[in-house]
Amino acid sequence: MLHDVVALVGPEVAAFELGVLSEVFGLDRTGEGLPGYDFAVASATPGRVPTSSGYAVHVDHGLDRLERADLVAVPAWTSADVAPPPEVVDALHRAVDRGARVLSICSGAFLLAAAGLLEGRRAATHWKYAPLLAERHPSVDVDPDVLYVDAGSVVTSAGTAAAIDACLHLVRIEHGAAVANAIARRMVVATHRHGGQAQFIEPPSAAVRADDLADVLEWARRRLHEDLPVRRLAGQALMSERTFVRRFRESTGATPHRWLLEQRLALAEELLETTDLPVGLVAERSGIGSADTLRHHFARRRRLSPQAYRVSFRGR
């Protein structure tokens, strides 16, 4: 169970990325029935650490604080070709060897790659740094398009706001969808964004506001149990199907089919966690269709059956 979280910072720390970790894991929400975390910031050299935003933070803990962490998170790191301190590398390996997870944010992937933790793994980093990471570490399968990659003991995320996606993902797999949704609502962010970094690399040819389709998306969320072909969605948006699909991808980074599937699976998870509905009825109410179809998607998404998911996350 995820309980103890440590942010590992270098000679300088990215303020926003550290702030995301503090927001997700550092705030006490136990009064709202949500999990509490023992959150700390550590460095190889405790004391005054400058941020990338012009002010400094005081770090109380050294690397010994990593020894009991369930999650060690690296809120960005230098992308320069500089070997990390051996004691930092050793501390990261000890954490993974005893079963802790390691999370990198943005350029934090450079530290994990230099430490040998990404050998033969798929990994993410900011699209701007992806070519450099791939060139410097050819044994790492760098994916420049995704928001984060979960490789089990190691999770890597893309730039800045993708840290929120990766952190909420970890909360979701540890505590369930209801807890992740509650924290996301408090943070006023989407509990799960769809699509990847590709939508941010180059601006679309026509300016598209992120909320262009907000009303249609909300309309669809209230009708996930219904048949929602592109034709119906496009009609609700008062667009042709071709225009709607293009605008949908530009706005969300996903196809309508993929977006609907993710929304329906998220609803199915919530129903499994919070109700006693039979699996077949959960599949029907979430728009998945049949219990067999739901089992198929859960096997791919969670590597669990719906019933096993319910047992694991019910009441967390």
Secondary structure per residue as TSV (DSSP state, phi and psi in degrees):
chain	resnum	aa	ss	phi	psi
A	1	M	-	360.0	138.6
A	2	L	-	-77.6	118.6
A	3	H	-	-137.7	-42.6
A	4	D	E	-107.5	119.5
A	5	V	E	-124.5	130.9
A	6	V	E	-124.9	129.3
A	7	A	E	-91.6	121.1
A	8	L	E	-98.0	116.1
A	9	V	E	-111.6	155.5
A	10	G	-	-97.7	-154.5
A	11	P	S	-63.6	-23.4
A	12	E	S	-138.5	149.8
A	13	V	B	-126.1	141.1
A	14	A	-	-77.3	120.4
A	15	A	H	-64.1	-45.2
A	16	F	H	-65.3	-46.0
A	17	E	H	-62.1	-41.2
A	18	L	H	-65.2	-36.6
A	19	G	H	-63.6	-36.7
A	20	V	H	-62.8	-46.9
A	21	L	H	-61.1	-39.5
A	22	S	I	-66.0	-39.3
A	23	E	I	-67.5	-44.2
A	24	V	I	-76.1	-45.1
A	25	F	I	-108.9	-13.2
A	26	G	I	-96.0	-18.8
A	27	L	S	-83.2	140.0
A	28	D	-	-86.4	106.9
A	29	R	-	-112.5	16.8
A	30	T	G	-64.5	-26.8
A	31	G	G	-65.2	-17.5
A	32	E	G	-99.9	10.0
A	33	G	T	81.6	13.6
A	34	L	-	-99.1	160.5
A	35	P	-	-64.3	150.4
A	36	G	-	-109.1	148.2
A	37	Y	-	-123.9	143.7
A	38	D	E	-87.8	99.7
A	39	F	E	-106.1	137.0
A	40	A	E	-147.5	160.3
A	41	V	E	-115.2	133.2
A	42	A	E	-133.3	158.7
A	43	S	E	-151.5	157.9
A	44	A	S	-65.0	-26.6
A	45	T	S	-129.5	88.1
A	46	P	-	-58.4	159.5
A	47	G	E	125.0	-148.3
A	48	R	E	-75.4	122.8
A	49	V	E	-123.4	119.3
A	50	P	E	-69.6	150.4
A	51	T	B	-102.0	166.9
A	52	S	T	-74.3	-3.4
A	53	S	T	-107.8	10.4
A	54	G	S	97.5	0.0
A	55	Y	-	-125.3	173.2
A	56	A	E	-118.9	157.8
A	57	V	E	-122.2	155.4
A	58	H	E	-102.7	123.4
A	59	V	E	-103.5	121.8
A	60	D	-	-85.8	-28.4
A	61	H	B	-107.5	148.1
A	62	G	-	-96.4	-169.7
A	63	L	G	-66.8	-18.9
A	64	D	G	-62.6	-22.4
A	65	R	G	-67.1	-19.7
A	66	L	G	-74.5	-16.9
A	67	E	G	-64.3	-24.0
A	68	R	G	-116.7	11.0
A	69	A	-	-76.2	141.4
A	70	D	S	-84.0	-28.3
A	71	L	E	-137.3	126.6
A	72	V	E	-109.5	117.5
A	73	A	E	-112.7	133.5
A	74	V	E	-108.2	103.2
A	75	P	E	-82.0	72.2
A	76	A	-	75.0	158.2
A	77	W	-	-155.2	169.9
A	78	T	-	-68.7	140.9
A	79	S	-	-93.4	0.9
A	80	A	S	-66.4	154.2
A	81	D	S	-80.3	69.9
A	82	V	-	-125.0	128.2
A	83	A	-	-64.6	132.6
A	84	P	-	-69.8	156.4
A	85	P	-	-56.5	134.3
A	86	P	H	-56.1	-35.0
A	87	E	H	-67.3	-29.8
A	88	V	H	-70.0	-44.8
A	89	V	H	-58.9	-46.2
A	90	D	H	-61.7	-41.4
A	91	A	H	-64.8	-39.2
A	92	L	H	-65.4	-43.7
A	93	H	H	-64.6	-40.3
A	94	R	H	-62.5	-38.4
A	95	A	H	-62.8	-47.6
A	96	V	H	-65.6	-41.7
A	97	D	H	-62.0	-31.1
A	98	R	T	-92.5	5.8
A	99	G	T	104.9	3.4
A	100	A	-	-76.4	158.1
A	101	R	E	-94.0	153.1
A	102	V	E	-123.8	132.5
A	103	L	E	-121.0	130.1
A	104	S	E	-111.7	145.4
A	105	I	E	-118.9	129.4
A	106	C	T	55.8	-122.5
A	107	S	T	-73.5	-1.0
A	108	G	H	-58.3	-22.0
A	109	A	H	-61.9	-26.7
A	110	F	H	-65.5	-36.8
A	111	L	H	-66.2	-46.5
A	112	L	H	-64.7	-38.0
A	113	A	H	-66.5	-44.5
A	114	A	H	-64.7	-28.4
A	115	A	T	-81.3	-5.4
A	116	G	T	83.2	11.2
A	117	L	T	-84.3	-8.7
A	118	L	T	-109.4	8.7
A	119	E	T	-57.0	122.5
A	120	G	T	71.5	8.3
A	121	R	-	-104.9	155.9
A	122	R	E	-81.4	140.9
A	123	A	E	-148.6	158.6
A	124	A	-	-120.8	153.7
A	125	T	-	-155.9	178.3
A	126	H	-	-56.8	137.9
A	127	W	T	-56.2	-30.5
A	128	K	T	-63.9	-33.4
A	129	Y	T	-97.6	-7.9
A	130	A	H	-58.3	-46.5
A	131	P	H	-60.4	-39.1
A	132	L	H	-66.8	-41.8
A	133	L	H	-63.3	-41.7
A	134	A	H	-67.0	-38.3
A	135	E	H	-67.9	-42.6
A	136	R	H	-75.9	-29.5
A	137	H	-	-130.6	77.3
A	138	P	T	-62.6	-18.1
A	139	S	T	-79.9	-6.5
A	140	V	S	-96.0	130.9
A	141	D	E	-86.1	89.2
A	142	V	E	-81.5	122.8
A	143	D	-	-105.6	108.7
A	144	P	S	-81.9	-3.5
A	145	D	S	-100.0	-20.3
A	146	V	-	-93.2	161.1
A	147	L	S	-82.0	-32.4
A	148	Y	E	-161.4	161.6
A	149	V	E	-128.8	125.4
A	150	D	E	-100.2	107.6
A	151	A	-	-108.2	30.9
A	152	G	S	88.8	-101.2
A	153	S	S	-75.1	-17.2
A	154	V	E	-124.9	127.0
A	155	V	E	-120.1	129.5
A	156	T	E	-120.8	140.9
A	157	S	E	-127.3	162.3
A	158	A	-	-80.2	-159.3
A	159	G	S	-76.3	147.3
A	160	T	T	44.4	-100.7
A	161	A	T	-63.8	-21.2
A	162	A	H	-63.1	-18.9
A	163	A	H	-59.5	-37.1
A	164	I	H	-63.9	-44.5
A	165	D	H	-58.8	-46.2
A	166	A	H	-66.8	-41.7
A	167	C	H	-64.6	-44.2
A	168	L	H	-66.3	-32.0
A	169	H	H	-62.0	-44.6
A	170	L	H	-64.6	-40.0
A	171	V	H	-61.6	-41.0
A	172	R	H	-63.7	-45.0
A	173	I	H	-75.7	-20.8
A	174	E	H	-90.6	-38.8
A	175	H	H	-120.2	-7.6
A	176	G	-	100.4	166.4
A	177	A	H	-67.3	-35.7
A	178	A	H	-63.4	-41.2
A	179	V	H	-67.6	-45.6
A	180	A	H	-61.1	-40.5
A	181	N	H	-64.2	-39.8
A	182	A	H	-65.3	-43.3
A	183	I	H	-66.0	-40.5
A	184	A	H	-61.5	-39.7
A	185	R	H	-64.4	-40.1
A	186	R	H	-63.0	-36.0
A	187	M	H	-84.2	-7.6
A	188	V	T	57.4	51.0
A	189	V	S	-133.6	164.2
A	190	A	-	-69.0	136.4
A	191	T	S	-68.1	-24.3
A	192	H	S	-155.9	113.5
A	193	R	-	-84.4	148.9
A	194	H	-	-107.9	153.8
A	195	G	S	88.4	-169.0
A	196	G	-	-141.6	-162.3
A	197	Q	T	-70.4	-19.8
A	198	A	H	-54.9	-31.3
A	199	Q	H	-70.0	-12.3
A	200	F	H	-107.4	-11.6
A	201	I	H	-67.4	-47.4
A	202	E	S	-124.4	138.7
A	203	P	-	-65.6	143.0
A	204	P	-	-61.0	155.9
A	205	S	S	-62.8	-32.4
A	206	A	S	-117.4	137.0
A	207	A	-	-61.1	127.4
A	208	V	-	-127.3	119.0
A	209	R	-	-73.3	142.2
A	210	A	T	-61.9	-25.5
A	211	D	T	-101.1	13.9
A	212	D	T	-53.4	-39.8
A	213	L	T	-107.7	16.0
A	214	A	H	-57.0	-44.1
A	215	D	H	-64.5	-40.3
A	216	V	H	-67.8	-40.9
A	217	L	H	-63.2	-42.3
A	218	E	H	-66.3	-40.1
A	219	W	H	-59.2	-42.9
A	220	A	H	-69.0	-38.2
A	221	R	H	-60.6	-32.2
A	222	R	T	-78.7	-6.7
A	223	R	T	-129.4	31.5
A	224	L	T	-62.2	-24.5
A	225	H	T	-77.3	-9.2
A	226	E	S	-96.0	165.2
A	227	D	-	-74.6	123.9
A	228	L	-	-127.6	69.7
A	229	P	-	-68.6	164.2
A	230	V	H	-57.4	-37.7
A	231	R	H	-57.0	-42.7
A	232	R	H	-71.3	-41.0
A	233	L	H	-64.5	-43.0
A	234	A	H	-63.2	-38.7
A	235	G	H	-63.4	-39.9
A	236	Q	H	-63.7	-33.7
A	237	A	T	-85.0	-3.6
A	238	L	T	59.0	44.7
A	239	M	S	-131.3	162.1
A	240	S	-	-70.8	158.7
A	241	E	H	-60.4	-41.6
A	242	R	H	-63.8	-46.0
A	243	T	H	-64.7	-40.8
A	244	F	H	-61.8	-47.2
A	245	V	H	-61.0	-41.6
A	246	R	H	-64.7	-47.3
A	247	R	H	-66.2	-34.6
A	248	F	H	-63.2	-45.9
A	249	R	H	-65.2	-39.9
A	250	E	H	-65.4	-34.7
A	251	S	H	-83.1	-38.2
A	252	T	H	-111.0	-18.7
A	253	G	S	80.3	8.6
A	254	A	S	-137.8	163.6
A	255	T	-	-78.1	157.6
A	256	P	H	-56.0	-40.5
A	257	H	H	-62.1	-46.0
A	258	R	H	-65.4	-42.1
A	259	W	H	-62.0	-44.6
A	260	L	H	-63.8	-40.6
A	261	L	H	-62.3	-44.3
A	262	E	H	-63.8	-41.4
A	263	Q	H	-63.6	-41.1
A	264	R	H	-69.3	-38.7
A	265	L	H	-67.2	-38.2
A	266	A	H	-63.1	-40.7
A	267	L	H	-66.0	-40.5
A	268	A	H	-61.3	-41.9
A	269	E	H	-60.2	-44.4
A	270	E	H	-63.9	-41.0
A	271	L	H	-66.4	-38.1
A	272	L	H	-65.9	-34.4
A	273	E	H	-77.0	-33.9
A	274	T	H	-113.4	-3.9
A	275	T	-	-133.5	170.3
A	276	D	-	-104.1	17.3
A	277	L	-	-59.4	139.4
A	278	P	-	-60.0	155.1
A	279	V	H	-57.9	-39.2
A	280	G	H	-61.8	-38.7
A	281	L	H	-74.1	-34.4
A	282	V	H	-60.5	-44.0
A	283	A	H	-61.8	-39.7
A	284	E	H	-68.9	-47.1
A	285	R	H	-70.8	-25.7
A	286	S	T	-89.3	-4.0
A	287	G	T	84.6	7.4
A	288	I	-	-73.5	-31.7
A	289	G	-	114.2	-99.3
A	290	S	S	-108.0	164.8
A	291	A	H	-62.3	-36.8
A	292	D	H	-64.3	-40.7
A	293	T	H	-65.1	-40.9
A	294	L	H	-63.5	-41.7
A	295	R	H	-62.0	-39.6
A	296	H	H	-60.4	-47.9
A	297	H	H	-68.8	-36.9
A	298	F	H	-67.7	-36.0
A	299	A	H	-62.3	-37.8
A	300	R	H	-78.9	-38.7
A	301	R	H	-82.7	-42.6
A	302	R	T	-114.9	-15.0
A	303	R	S	58.7	32.6
A	304	L	S	-138.8	155.9
A	305	S	-	-79.6	158.9
A	306	P	H	-55.3	-39.2
A	307	Q	H	-67.4	-40.3
A	308	A	H	-66.3	-36.0
A	309	Y	H	-62.0	-43.7
A	310	R	H	-60.6	-44.5
A	311	V	H	-63.0	-38.7
A	312	S	H	-71.7	-38.3
A	313	F	H	-112.5	-7.2
A	314	R	T	-64.2	124.1
A	315	G	T	84.7	1.6
A	316	R	-	-73.4	360.0
